[in-house]
Amino acid sequence: MLLLEFLQPRGITQVRLCETIGITGPDLNRFVKDGSDVTARKAWLFAQALGTTPLYWMAQQARHDLWHARPRRRVRLIIGPGRRH
């Protein structure tokens, strides 16, 4: 997503992004390969360098985490309709 939506269309290399925001190549590569490992600090750095918001990057991380944490089995609903927790 970072490569296809932000870097490649603008002709920005990963090396240039790393130099601009002050992170290592392996650190950025982990994010590029599997979309994980976005901290609040990195979200701010990406946002400032790429003209987005930190919330955009944190939402991408949350989507990634939720997708990978989805239970393999269904859990039965224990609260009936109209009942509050």
NORJOTA-V243051 format. One record per run of one state. SS is the DSSP state (hx for helix, st for strand, lp for the rest). FROM is the first residue (numbers start at 1). TO is the last residue. If there is no record, write none. Layout:
SS/FROM/TO  SS/FROM/TO
//
This chain:
lp/1/1  hx/2/10  lp/11/13  hx/14/21  lp/22/24  hx/25/34  lp/35/39  hx/40/50  lp/51/53  hx/54/69  lp/70/85
//
